[in-house]
Amino acid sequence: MRSYRWSGSALLRAFAVCIAWTSLAAVSSVTTASAGVLEERKLPMRFTWVACEPDCRGWFTAVGIVTGDTPKDFDDFAKTRDLGGATVVLDSSGGSVNDAISIGRRWRKLGLRTTVGASVELQSSSGVMKPAVLPQAYCESMCVFLLLSGKTRYVPEEAHVRVHQIWMGDRADDPKAASYTAQDLMIVQRDVGRLAKYSVEMGGSGDLLSLSLSVPPWEDLHRLTADELKLSNLVTTYQIDDVLPQERKPDTTPVASLAPKTIQDRFVSGAEDEKPVASTVSTTKTAEVQAPTGGAAPAK
């Protein structure tokens, strides 16, 4: 309140307090909503359509970890919608190698655009709630290969795109203490081969797989730099308008930055597919090879 003493008006000071509390409430509301989105990253992946009426095409979100149920969940989601050429906004910790590859091939056939972000609703200056995408989100491990499946790919500077080695999902928490068989090594190498083939199909460079496989599971995930995003061909455009509808005039209230998330998730190799577990989902069949996307992103 000291900054308002120059006015000498109690009414002005009271008005300033009201404005301050209103602003804090708005920021708190958005931060809480965004934190909820981040929490969902630890759950199985869910797909949600976000309408953006009346003058834009909208988008859908893919939030959470890829599991054996995710391909079917996506097929169910896509049945009642025309997703051709749509944009998918990713916020994911990764998940199953084989199931992510299966979904990525589906997305390429649909000609989807991909980006990283957290979809929220913000209150405009006119009091209307409007959908928006915050860039402070995560795309880690196998999510990076889902990002690669987009025909057009945009990564905001604030996004965290992080890579890691493939590892057995049931031994990723303490990989050095775990034991491994020759069968385990065979499964990991098989999945690396599948990822290499998939990356070529999607138009990615060998640098993406090389960067991923250079980080063991007992180290922190490696956040790709702007140069590495370009080198691996994960970025095909630097224009957000190419993937998300933008309003002509900004009409939303300012928001606080999201706090970085410290959870280190892992790739999930196909090791579980080889185990006689009742809940195991059968391995997804390999799809036909798709034509790779265009070249690297243009220079900024």
GISULNOR-V895432 format. One record per residue. N is the residue number from 1. RES is the residue in three letters. SS is DSSP state (alpha for helix, beta for strand, coil for the rest). Layout:
N & RES & SS
N & RES & SS
This chain:
1 & MET & coil
2 & ARG & alpha
3 & SER & alpha
4 & TYR & alpha
5 & ARG & alpha
6 & TRP & alpha
7 & SER & alpha
8 & GLY & coil
9 & SER & coil
10 & ALA & alpha
11 & LEU & alpha
12 & LEU & alpha
13 & ARG & alpha
14 & ALA & alpha
15 & PHE & alpha
16 & ALA & alpha
17 & VAL & alpha
18 & CYS & alpha
19 & ILE & alpha
20 & ALA & alpha
21 & TRP & alpha
22 & THR & alpha
23 & SER & alpha
24 & LEU & alpha
25 & ALA & alpha
26 & ALA & alpha
27 & VAL & alpha
28 & SER & alpha
29 & SER & alpha
30 & VAL & alpha
31 & THR & alpha
32 & THR & alpha
33 & ALA & alpha
34 & SER & alpha
35 & ALA & alpha
36 & GLY & alpha
37 & VAL & alpha
38 & LEU & alpha
39 & GLU & alpha
40 & GLU & alpha
41 & ARG & coil
42 & LYS & coil
43 & LEU & coil
44 & PRO & beta
45 & MET & coil
46 & ARG & beta
47 & PHE & beta
48 & THR & beta
49 & TRP & beta
50 & VAL & beta
51 & ALA & coil
52 & CYS & coil
53 & GLU & coil
54 & PRO & coil
55 & ASP & coil
56 & CYS & coil
57 & ARG & coil
58 & GLY & coil
59 & TRP & beta
60 & PHE & beta
61 & THR & beta
62 & ALA & beta
63 & VAL & beta
64 & GLY & coil
65 & ILE & beta
66 & VAL & beta
67 & THR & coil
68 & GLY & coil
69 & ASP & coil
70 & THR & alpha
71 & PRO & alpha
72 & LYS & alpha
73 & ASP & alpha
74 & PHE & alpha
75 & ASP & alpha
76 & ASP & alpha
77 & PHE & alpha
78 & ALA & alpha
79 & LYS & alpha
80 & THR & coil
81 & ARG & coil
82 & ASP & coil
83 & LEU & coil
84 & GLY & coil
85 & GLY & coil
86 & ALA & coil
87 & THR & beta
88 & VAL & beta
89 & VAL & beta
90 & LEU & beta
91 & ASP & beta
92 & SER & beta
93 & SER & coil
94 & GLY & coil
95 & GLY & beta
96 & SER & beta
97 & VAL & alpha
98 & ASN & alpha
99 & ASP & alpha
100 & ALA & alpha
101 & ILE & alpha
102 & SER & alpha
103 & ILE & alpha
104 & GLY & alpha
105 & ARG & alpha
106 & ARG & alpha
107 & TRP & alpha
108 & ARG & alpha
109 & LYS & alpha
110 & LEU & alpha
111 & GLY & coil
112 & LEU & coil
113 & ARG & beta
114 & THR & beta
115 & THR & beta
116 & VAL & beta
117 & GLY & coil
118 & ALA & beta
119 & SER & beta
120 & VAL & beta
121 & GLU & beta
122 & LEU & beta
123 & GLN & beta
124 & SER & beta
125 & SER & coil
126 & SER & coil
127 & GLY & coil
128 & VAL & coil
129 & MET & beta
130 & LYS & beta
131 & PRO & beta
132 & ALA & beta
133 & VAL & beta
134 & LEU & beta
135 & PRO & coil
136 & GLN & coil
137 & ALA & coil
138 & TYR & beta
139 & CYS & beta
140 & GLU & beta
141 & SER & coil
142 & MET & alpha
143 & CYS & alpha
144 & VAL & alpha
145 & PHE & alpha
146 & LEU & alpha
147 & LEU & alpha
148 & LEU & alpha
149 & SER & coil
150 & GLY & coil
151 & LYS & coil
152 & THR & beta
153 & ARG & beta
154 & TYR & beta
155 & VAL & coil
156 & PRO & coil
157 & GLU & coil
158 & GLU & coil
159 & ALA & coil
160 & HIS & beta
161 & VAL & beta
162 & ARG & beta
163 & VAL & beta
164 & HIS & coil
165 & GLN & coil
166 & ILE & coil
167 & TRP & coil
168 & MET & coil
169 & GLY & alpha
170 & ASP & alpha
171 & ARG & alpha
172 & ALA & coil
173 & ASP & coil
174 & ASP & coil
175 & PRO & coil
176 & LYS & coil
177 & ALA & coil
178 & ALA & coil
179 & SER & coil
180 & TYR & coil
181 & THR & coil
182 & ALA & alpha
183 & GLN & alpha
184 & ASP & alpha
185 & LEU & alpha
186 & MET & alpha
187 & ILE & alpha
188 & VAL & alpha
189 & GLN & alpha
190 & ARG & alpha
191 & ASP & alpha
192 & VAL & alpha
193 & GLY & alpha
194 & ARG & alpha
195 & LEU & alpha
196 & ALA & alpha
197 & LYS & alpha
198 & TYR & alpha
199 & SER & alpha
200 & VAL & alpha
201 & GLU & alpha
202 & MET & coil
203 & GLY & coil
204 & GLY & coil
205 & SER & coil
206 & GLY & alpha
207 & ASP & alpha
208 & LEU & alpha
209 & LEU & alpha
210 & SER & alpha
211 & LEU & alpha
212 & SER & alpha
213 & LEU & alpha
214 & SER & coil
215 & VAL & coil
216 & PRO & coil
217 & PRO & coil
218 & TRP & coil
219 & GLU & coil
220 & ASP & coil
221 & LEU & coil
222 & HIS & beta
223 & ARG & beta
224 & LEU & coil
225 & THR & coil
226 & ALA & alpha
227 & ASP & alpha
228 & GLU & alpha
229 & LEU & alpha
230 & LYS & alpha
231 & LEU & alpha
232 & SER & coil
233 & ASN & coil
234 & LEU & coil
235 & VAL & coil
236 & THR & coil
237 & THR & coil
238 & TYR & coil
239 & GLN & coil
240 & ILE & alpha
241 & ASP & alpha
242 & ASP & alpha
243 & VAL & coil
244 & LEU & coil
245 & PRO & coil
246 & GLN & coil
247 & GLU & coil
248 & ARG & coil
249 & LYS & coil
250 & PRO & coil
251 & ASP & coil
252 & THR & beta
253 & THR & coil
254 & PRO & coil
255 & VAL & coil
256 & ALA & coil
257 & SER & coil
258 & LEU & coil
259 & ALA & coil
260 & PRO & coil
261 & LYS & coil
262 & THR & coil
263 & ILE & coil
264 & GLN & coil
265 & ASP & coil
266 & ARG & coil
267 & PHE & coil
268 & VAL & beta
269 & SER & coil
270 & GLY & alpha
271 & ALA & alpha
272 & GLU & alpha
273 & ASP & alpha
274 & GLU & alpha
275 & LYS & coil
276 & PRO & coil
277 & VAL & coil
278 & ALA & coil
279 & SER & coil
280 & THR & coil
281 & VAL & coil
282 & SER & coil
283 & THR & coil
284 & THR & coil
285 & LYS & coil
286 & THR & coil
287 & ALA & coil
288 & GLU & coil
289 & VAL & coil
290 & GLN & coil
291 & ALA & coil
292 & PRO & coil
293 & THR & coil
294 & GLY & coil
295 & GLY & coil
296 & ALA & coil
297 & ALA & coil
298 & PRO & coil
299 & ALA & coil
300 & LYS & coil
